[in-house]
Amino acid sequence: MKIAVLTDTSAGMDFDEAAERQVTLLAAPIMFGNRQYHEYQDLSTADYYRLMRLAKSKKMVPTAPQVSMKTVKATCDALAKTGVTDVIVIGPSLGISGLVNTLAAYVENITSVHVWPWDSRGILTTMGDQVRLAAELVAKGYSVKEVFAQLTKLRATAHSVFVVDSIKPLLRTGEVNPSHSPGSTPLLAGKPILIFDPSGKMRVAGSALRLKGAMADFLDDLAADLAGADPVKATVLNADQPEATQRWLAGAQKRFPTVKFDVALIGPSFGVHVGDGAMGLAWCQDYRSLLTPDPNVSEL
C-alpha cells in the first residue's frame, strides 16, 4: 500500500510547503465575473483583496466554486502511475463547501486508486494542520485507518472564530442564514462574530462593537483549552489587515506570554465568504503531539 495525501489551497497551504511535505495540492478556483483564477497559483492573497475592493464599485461579487471532480480524477490517475494505491482527500468543512460530499458520491468513477474523503470540519489553519498530521503519519507508515484515528482526535479539538465587517458576503454565498441556522444568534449592532460549530457548520454567534472586544472574547475561549493537558497551537488569521493583526498578536502575547501565536492570511477561497475586513483566531491541539507512538495504534 502506498498512500498519498491530497487537499486544496483552502487549507492555507502554499505549493512550496506542500511539495516539502509531499502533499498533493490543488489550487481552489476563484471567479470574478467570467474570469477564473486559481488560489496561490495565478492569484495571490494581496491581489485577491485588491480585486475585491475594485469589484465593489462594479458590483461584481467573487465566488469560490469547488474543485472539479474531473480535476480530482485526473490527479488521482496521475498519482496511480507513481505507484500510489490509496489517496486521502482532506477537504474544507461541509459547512462551507460541497467538495467532500460531491467526492463521496463520485468515488466510484475513480478506479485507478482507492479514494478516502475526509471532512476537516474546518478551514485554513485547522484544516491545514489536519493535512500536516496526515502527511507526517503517512510518511511514518501509518495505514489509512490509523491516520483517520489520529485525524479524528485532532479534529475534535479544532476551534475557529471570526469577526467580520459585514454578513453580506455570507448571505450572498448562502453559507450563513441567521434566521434559519440552528443555534445562531440574532444579528445585533456591530461586527458579526462567526464560529464553526463541532459539526463544521458556520453560524452567527453574536456581534462585537469593536475588533478589540472580539479579540478579548476569543482569547477567553482559548484560555479554557490552554488550561488543559494537551499542547495547543494557535493562529491569528487576517484578511489583508496588517495593522489589526499586529494589535491582535501583541494583545494575545501579552495575555499568554508562554504561547507562540502563528499568523496567517485568510486566502481568497475563504475571503469570498468573510470579506476584506475579517479577523479571526484558530486553535487546536498541536498536531505534532499526535505524532508520537500511541499504545493503541500499531505502526506498520
Contacts in CASP RR format, 6 or more apart in sequence:
PFRMAT RR
TARGET T0000
AUTHOR 0000-0000-0000
METHOD contacts of the structure
MODEL  1
MKIAVLTDTSAGMDFDEAAERQVTLLAAPIMFGNRQYHEYQDLSTADYYR
LMRLAKSKKMVPTAPQVSMKTVKATCDALAKTGVTDVIVIGPSLGISGLV
NTLAAYVENITSVHVWPWDSRGILTTMGDQVRLAAELVAKGYSVKEVFAQ
LTKLRATAHSVFVVDSIKPLLRTGEVNPSHSPGSTPLLAGKPILIFDPSG
KMRVAGSALRLKGAMADFLDDLAADLAGADPVKATVLNADQPEATQRWLA
GAQKRFPTVKFDVALIGPSFGVHVGDGAMGLAWCQDYRSLLTPDPNVSEL
1 85 0 8 1.000
1 86 0 8 1.000
1 143 0 8 1.000
2 83 0 8 1.000
2 84 0 8 1.000
2 85 0 8 1.000
2 86 0 8 1.000
3 84 0 8 1.000
3 85 0 8 1.000
3 86 0 8 1.000
3 87 0 8 1.000
3 88 0 8 1.000
3 138 0 8 1.000
3 143 0 8 1.000
3 144 0 8 1.000
3 147 0 8 1.000
4 22 0 8 1.000
4 24 0 8 1.000
4 79 0 8 1.000
4 84 0 8 1.000
4 86 0 8 1.000
4 87 0 8 1.000
4 88 0 8 1.000
4 113 0 8 1.000
4 138 0 8 1.000
5 22 0 8 1.000
5 23 0 8 1.000
5 24 0 8 1.000
5 87 0 8 1.000
5 88 0 8 1.000
5 90 0 8 1.000
5 131 0 8 1.000
5 134 0 8 1.000
5 135 0 8 1.000
5 138 0 8 1.000
6 23 0 8 1.000
6 24 0 8 1.000
6 25 0 8 1.000
6 26 0 8 1.000
6 72 0 8 1.000
6 75 0 8 1.000
6 76 0 8 1.000
6 79 0 8 1.000
6 87 0 8 1.000
6 88 0 8 1.000
6 89 0 8 1.000
6 90 0 8 1.000
7 13 0 8 1.000
7 23 0 8 1.000
7 24 0 8 1.000
7 25 0 8 1.000
7 26 0 8 1.000
7 89 0 8 1.000
7 90 0 8 1.000
7 91 0 8 1.000
7 127 0 8 1.000
7 128 0 8 1.000
7 131 0 8 1.000
8 25 0 8 1.000
8 26 0 8 1.000
8 27 0 8 1.000
8 28 0 8 1.000
8 39 0 8 1.000
8 67 0 8 1.000
8 91 0 8 1.000
8 92 0 8 1.000
8 99 0 8 1.000
8 269 0 8 1.000
9 25 0 8 1.000
9 26 0 8 1.000
9 27 0 8 1.000
9 28 0 8 1.000
9 39 0 8 1.000
9 40 0 8 1.000
9 41 0 8 1.000
9 267 0 8 1.000
9 269 0 8 1.000
10 28 0 8 1.000
10 39 0 8 1.000
10 91 0 8 1.000
10 92 0 8 1.000
10 97 0 8 1.000
10 123 0 8 1.000
10 124 0 8 1.000
10 127 0 8 1.000
10 267 0 8 1.000
10 269 0 8 1.000
10 270 0 8 1.000
11 25 0 8 1.000
11 90 0 8 1.000
11 91 0 8 1.000
11 92 0 8 1.000
11 120 0 8 1.000
11 123 0 8 1.000
11 124 0 8 1.000
11 127 0 8 1.000
11 128 0 8 1.000
11 130 0 8 1.000
11 131 0 8 1.000
12 124 0 8 1.000
12 125 0 8 1.000
12 127 0 8 1.000
12 128 0 8 1.000
12 264 0 8 1.000
12 267 0 8 1.000
13 23 0 8 1.000
13 25 0 8 1.000
13 128 0 8 1.000
13 131 0 8 1.000
14 40 0 8 1.000
15 25 0 8 1.000
15 40 0 8 1.000
15 41 0 8 1.000
17 23 0 8 1.000
18 24 0 8 1.000
18 25 0 8 1.000
21 131 0 8 1.000
21 132 0 8 1.000
21 135 0 8 1.000
21 136 0 8 1.000
22 135 0 8 1.000
22 139 0 8 1.000
23 131 0 8 1.000
23 135 0 8 1.000
24 75 0 8 1.000
24 79 0 8 1.000
24 87 0 8 1.000
26 67 0 8 1.000
26 71 0 8 1.000
26 72 0 8 1.000
26 75 0 8 1.000
27 38 0 8 1.000
27 39 0 8 1.000
27 40 0 8 1.000
27 41 0 8 1.000
28 38 0 8 1.000
28 39 0 8 1.000
28 64 0 8 1.000
28 66 0 8 1.000
28 67 0 8 1.000
28 268 0 8 1.000
28 269 0 8 1.000
29 36 0 8 1.000
29 37 0 8 1.000
29 38 0 8 1.000
29 39 0 8 1.000
29 64 0 8 1.000
29 65 0 8 1.000
29 66 0 8 1.000
29 67 0 8 1.000
29 68 0 8 1.000
30 36 0 8 1.000
30 37 0 8 1.000
30 38 0 8 1.000
30 39 0 8 1.000
30 43 0 8 1.000
30 48 0 8 1.000
30 62 0 8 1.000
30 63 0 8 1.000
30 64 0 8 1.000
30 268 0 8 1.000
30 269 0 8 1.000
30 272 0 8 1.000
31 37 0 8 1.000
31 62 0 8 1.000
31 63 0 8 1.000
31 64 0 8 1.000
31 65 0 8 1.000
32 51 0 8 1.000
32 55 0 8 1.000
32 60 0 8 1.000
32 62 0 8 1.000
33 60 0 8 1.000
33 62 0 8 1.000
37 43 0 8 1.000
37 48 0 8 1.000
37 268 0 8 1.000
39 48 0 8 1.000
39 267 0 8 1.000
39 268 0 8 1.000
39 269 0 8 1.000
43 51 0 8 1.000
43 268 0 8 1.000
45 240 0 8 1.000
45 265 0 8 1.000
45 266 0 8 1.000
45 267 0 8 1.000
45 268 0 8 1.000
46 240 0 8 1.000
48 62 0 8 1.000
48 267 0 8 1.000
48 268 0 8 1.000
48 271 0 8 1.000
49 239 0 8 1.000
49 240 0 8 1.000
49 276 0 8 1.000
51 62 0 8 1.000
52 62 0 8 1.000
52 271 0 8 1.000
52 275 0 8 1.000
52 276 0 8 1.000
53 276 0 8 1.000
55 61 0 8 1.000
55 62 0 8 1.000
61 169 0 8 1.000
61 172 0 8 1.000
62 268 0 8 1.000
62 272 0 8 1.000
63 173 0 8 1.000
63 272 0 8 1.000
64 173 0 8 1.000
64 268 0 8 1.000
64 269 0 8 1.000
64 270 0 8 1.000
64 271 0 8 1.000
64 272 0 8 1.000
64 273 0 8 1.000
66 97 0 8 1.000
66 98 0 8 1.000
66 99 0 8 1.000
66 102 0 8 1.000
67 99 0 8 1.000
69 102 0 8 1.000
69 103 0 8 1.000
69 106 0 8 1.000
69 109 0 8 1.000
72 89 0 8 1.000
72 103 0 8 1.000
72 106 0 8 1.000
72 110 0 8 1.000
73 106 0 8 1.000
73 109 0 8 1.000
73 110 0 8 1.000
76 87 0 8 1.000
76 110 0 8 1.000
76 112 0 8 1.000
76 113 0 8 1.000
76 115 0 8 1.000
77 110 0 8 1.000
77 112 0 8 1.000
77 113 0 8 1.000
79 87 0 8 1.000
79 112 0 8 1.000
79 113 0 8 1.000
80 112 0 8 1.000
80 113 0 8 1.000
84 113 0 8 1.000
85 113 0 8 1.000
85 114 0 8 1.000
86 113 0 8 1.000
86 114 0 8 1.000
86 115 0 8 1.000
86 116 0 8 1.000
86 144 0 8 1.000
87 113 0 8 1.000
87 114 0 8 1.000
87 115 0 8 1.000
87 116 0 8 1.000
88 116 0 8 1.000
88 118 0 8 1.000
88 134 0 8 1.000
88 138 0 8 1.000
88 144 0 8 1.000
88 147 0 8 1.000
89 100 0 8 1.000
89 103 0 8 1.000
89 115 0 8 1.000
89 116 0 8 1.000
89 117 0 8 1.000
89 118 0 8 1.000
90 118 0 8 1.000
90 120 0 8 1.000
90 127 0 8 1.000
90 128 0 8 1.000
90 130 0 8 1.000
90 131 0 8 1.000
90 134 0 8 1.000
90 151 0 8 1.000
91 97 0 8 1.000
91 99 0 8 1.000
91 100 0 8 1.000
91 117 0 8 1.000
91 118 0 8 1.000
91 119 0 8 1.000
91 120 0 8 1.000
91 127 0 8 1.000
92 99 0 8 1.000
92 100 0 8 1.000
92 120 0 8 1.000
92 122 0 8 1.000
92 123 0 8 1.000
92 127 0 8 1.000
92 269 0 8 1.000
93 119 0 8 1.000
93 120 0 8 1.000
93 121 0 8 1.000
93 122 0 8 1.000
93 123 0 8 1.000
93 127 0 8 1.000
93 196 0 8 1.000
93 200 0 8 1.000
93 201 0 8 1.000
93 202 0 8 1.000
94 100 0 8 1.000
94 101 0 8 1.000
94 119 0 8 1.000
94 121 0 8 1.000
94 200 0 8 1.000
95 175 0 8 1.000
95 196 0 8 1.000
95 199 0 8 1.000
95 200 0 8 1.000
95 201 0 8 1.000
95 202 0 8 1.000
96 123 0 8 1.000
96 175 0 8 1.000
96 202 0 8 1.000
96 270 0 8 1.000
96 273 0 8 1.000
100 117 0 8 1.000
100 118 0 8 1.000
100 119 0 8 1.000
103 115 0 8 1.000
103 117 0 8 1.000
104 117 0 8 1.000
107 115 0 8 1.000
107 117 0 8 1.000
116 144 0 8 1.000
116 148 0 8 1.000
118 130 0 8 1.000
118 134 0 8 1.000
118 148 0 8 1.000
118 151 0 8 1.000
119 200 0 8 1.000
120 126 0 8 1.000
120 127 0 8 1.000
120 128 0 8 1.000
120 130 0 8 1.000
120 155 0 8 1.000
120 158 0 8 1.000
121 155 0 8 1.000
121 158 0 8 1.000
121 196 0 8 1.000
121 198 0 8 1.000
121 199 0 8 1.000
121 200 0 8 1.000
122 158 0 8 1.000
122 160 0 8 1.000
122 196 0 8 1.000
122 200 0 8 1.000
123 160 0 8 1.000
123 196 0 8 1.000
123 270 0 8 1.000
124 160 0 8 1.000
124 235 0 8 1.000
124 237 0 8 1.000
124 264 0 8 1.000
124 266 0 8 1.000
124 267 0 8 1.000
124 270 0 8 1.000
124 282 0 8 1.000
125 160 0 8 1.000
125 235 0 8 1.000
125 237 0 8 1.000
125 262 0 8 1.000
125 264 0 8 1.000
125 282 0 8 1.000
125 284 0 8 1.000
126 155 0 8 1.000
126 158 0 8 1.000
126 159 0 8 1.000
126 160 0 8 1.000
126 196 0 8 1.000
126 282 0 8 1.000
126 284 0 8 1.000
129 154 0 8 1.000
129 158 0 8 1.000
129 233 0 8 1.000
129 284 0 8 1.000
129 287 0 8 1.000
130 151 0 8 1.000
130 154 0 8 1.000
130 155 0 8 1.000
130 158 0 8 1.000
130 287 0 8 1.000
132 287 0 8 1.000
133 150 0 8 1.000
133 151 0 8 1.000
133 154 0 8 1.000
133 287 0 8 1.000
133 290 0 8 1.000
133 291 0 8 1.000
134 147 0 8 1.000
134 151 0 8 1.000
136 287 0 8 1.000
136 291 0 8 1.000
137 146 0 8 1.000
137 147 0 8 1.000
137 150 0 8 1.000
137 291 0 8 1.000
138 147 0 8 1.000
140 291 0 8 1.000
140 299 0 8 1.000
141 299 0 8 1.000
141 300 0 8 1.000
142 150 0 8 1.000
142 297 0 8 1.000
142 299 0 8 1.000
142 300 0 8 1.000
143 300 0 8 1.000
146 297 0 8 1.000
146 298 0 8 1.000
146 299 0 8 1.000
146 300 0 8 1.000
149 297 0 8 1.000
150 290 0 8 1.000
150 294 0 8 1.000
150 297 0 8 1.000
153 285 0 8 1.000
153 290 0 8 1.000
154 284 0 8 1.000
154 285 0 8 1.000
154 287 0 8 1.000
154 290 0 8 1.000
156 198 0 8 1.000
157 225 0 8 1.000
157 230 0 8 1.000
157 232 0 8 1.000
157 284 0 8 1.000
157 285 0 8 1.000
158 196 0 8 1.000
158 282 0 8 1.000
158 283 0 8 1.000
158 284 0 8 1.000
159 195 0 8 1.000
159 196 0 8 1.000
159 221 0 8 1.000
159 222 0 8 1.000
159 225 0 8 1.000
159 282 0 8 1.000
159 283 0 8 1.000
159 284 0 8 1.000
160 195 0 8 1.000
160 196 0 8 1.000
160 280 0 8 1.000
160 281 0 8 1.000
160 282 0 8 1.000
161 193 0 8 1.000
161 194 0 8 1.000
161 195 0 8 1.000
161 205 0 8 1.000
161 218 0 8 1.000
161 221 0 8 1.000
161 280 0 8 1.000
161 281 0 8 1.000
161 282 0 8 1.000
162 193 0 8 1.000
162 194 0 8 1.000
162 195 0 8 1.000
162 237 0 8 1.000
162 274 0 8 1.000
162 278 0 8 1.000
162 279 0 8 1.000
162 280 0 8 1.000
163 191 0 8 1.000
163 192 0 8 1.000
163 193 0 8 1.000
163 194 0 8 1.000
163 208 0 8 1.000
163 211 0 8 1.000
163 214 0 8 1.000
163 278 0 8 1.000
163 279 0 8 1.000
163 280 0 8 1.000
164 170 0 8 1.000
164 191 0 8 1.000
164 192 0 8 1.000
164 194 0 8 1.000
164 274 0 8 1.000
164 275 0 8 1.000
164 277 0 8 1.000
164 278 0 8 1.000
165 191 0 8 1.000
165 275 0 8 1.000
165 276 0 8 1.000
165 277 0 8 1.000
165 278 0 8 1.000
166 192 0 8 1.000
166 275 0 8 1.000
167 176 0 8 1.000
167 178 0 8 1.000
167 187 0 8 1.000
167 192 0 8 1.000
167 204 0 8 1.000
169 271 0 8 1.000
169 272 0 8 1.000
169 273 0 8 1.000
169 274 0 8 1.000
169 275 0 8 1.000
170 176 0 8 1.000
170 194 0 8 1.000
170 202 0 8 1.000
170 273 0 8 1.000
170 274 0 8 1.000
171 177 0 8 1.000
173 272 0 8 1.000
173 273 0 8 1.000
175 202 0 8 1.000
175 273 0 8 1.000
176 184 0 8 1.000
176 194 0 8 1.000
176 202 0 8 1.000
176 203 0 8 1.000
176 204 0 8 1.000
178 184 0 8 1.000
178 185 0 8 1.000
178 186 0 8 1.000
178 187 0 8 1.000
178 204 0 8 1.000
181 201 0 8 1.000
181 203 0 8 1.000
181 204 0 8 1.000
182 201 0 8 1.000
182 203 0 8 1.000
183 197 0 8 1.000
183 203 0 8 1.000
184 203 0 8 1.000
184 204 0 8 1.000
184 205 0 8 1.000
185 204 0 8 1.000
185 205 0 8 1.000
185 206 0 8 1.000
185 207 0 8 1.000
186 204 0 8 1.000
187 204 0 8 1.000
187 206 0 8 1.000
187 207 0 8 1.000
188 206 0 8 1.000
188 207 0 8 1.000
189 207 0 8 1.000
189 209 0 8 1.000
190 207 0 8 1.000
190 208 0 8 1.000
190 209 0 8 1.000
191 207 0 8 1.000
191 208 0 8 1.000
191 209 0 8 1.000
191 210 0 8 1.000
191 211 0 8 1.000
191 214 0 8 1.000
192 204 0 8 1.000
192 206 0 8 1.000
192 207 0 8 1.000
193 204 0 8 1.000
193 205 0 8 1.000
193 206 0 8 1.000
193 207 0 8 1.000
193 208 0 8 1.000
193 214 0 8 1.000
193 217 0 8 1.000
194 202 0 8 1.000
194 203 0 8 1.000
194 204 0 8 1.000
194 205 0 8 1.000
194 274 0 8 1.000
195 202 0 8 1.000
195 203 0 8 1.000
195 205 0 8 1.000
196 202 0 8 1.000
197 203 0 8 1.000
202 273 0 8 1.000
208 214 0 8 1.000
208 217 0 8 1.000
211 244 0 8 1.000
211 247 0 8 1.000
211 248 0 8 1.000
211 279 0 8 1.000
212 247 0 8 1.000
214 279 0 8 1.000
215 247 0 8 1.000
215 248 0 8 1.000
215 251 0 8 1.000
215 252 0 8 1.000
215 279 0 8 1.000
215 281 0 8 1.000
218 280 0 8 1.000
218 281 0 8 1.000
219 251 0 8 1.000
219 252 0 8 1.000
219 255 0 8 1.000
219 256 0 8 1.000
219 281 0 8 1.000
222 232 0 8 1.000
222 234 0 8 1.000
222 256 0 8 1.000
222 281 0 8 1.000
222 283 0 8 1.000
223 256 0 8 1.000
225 232 0 8 1.000
225 283 0 8 1.000
226 232 0 8 1.000
226 256 0 8 1.000
226 259 0 8 1.000
230 285 0 8 1.000
230 286 0 8 1.000
230 289 0 8 1.000
231 285 0 8 1.000
231 286 0 8 1.000
231 288 0 8 1.000
231 289 0 8 1.000
232 259 0 8 1.000
232 283 0 8 1.000
232 284 0 8 1.000
232 285 0 8 1.000
232 286 0 8 1.000
233 262 0 8 1.000
233 283 0 8 1.000
233 284 0 8 1.000
233 285 0 8 1.000
233 286 0 8 1.000
233 287 0 8 1.000
234 252 0 8 1.000
234 259 0 8 1.000
234 261 0 8 1.000
234 262 0 8 1.000
234 281 0 8 1.000
234 282 0 8 1.000
234 283 0 8 1.000
235 261 0 8 1.000
235 262 0 8 1.000
235 263 0 8 1.000
235 264 0 8 1.000
235 281 0 8 1.000
235 282 0 8 1.000
235 283 0 8 1.000
236 245 0 8 1.000
236 248 0 8 1.000
236 249 0 8 1.000
236 252 0 8 1.000
236 261 0 8 1.000
236 262 0 8 1.000
236 263 0 8 1.000
236 264 0 8 1.000
236 279 0 8 1.000
236 280 0 8 1.000
236 281 0 8 1.000
237 264 0 8 1.000
237 265 0 8 1.000
237 266 0 8 1.000
237 278 0 8 1.000
237 279 0 8 1.000
237 280 0 8 1.000
237 281 0 8 1.000
237 282 0 8 1.000
238 244 0 8 1.000
238 245 0 8 1.000
238 248 0 8 1.000
238 263 0 8 1.000
238 264 0 8 1.000
238 265 0 8 1.000
238 266 0 8 1.000
238 278 0 8 1.000
238 279 0 8 1.000
238 280 0 8 1.000
239 265 0 8 1.000
239 266 0 8 1.000
239 267 0 8 1.000
239 271 0 8 1.000
239 274 0 8 1.000
239 275 0 8 1.000
239 276 0 8 1.000
239 277 0 8 1.000
239 278 0 8 1.000
239 279 0 8 1.000
240 265 0 8 1.000
240 266 0 8 1.000
240 276 0 8 1.000
240 277 0 8 1.000
241 277 0 8 1.000
241 278 0 8 1.000
241 279 0 8 1.000
244 279 0 8 1.000
245 263 0 8 1.000
245 279 0 8 1.000
248 279 0 8 1.000
248 280 0 8 1.000
248 281 0 8 1.000
249 261 0 8 1.000
249 263 0 8 1.000
252 259 0 8 1.000
252 261 0 8 1.000
252 281 0 8 1.000
253 259 0 8 1.000
253 261 0 8 1.000
266 274 0 8 1.000
266 278 0 8 1.000
266 280 0 8 1.000
271 278 0 8 1.000
293 299 0 8 1.000
END
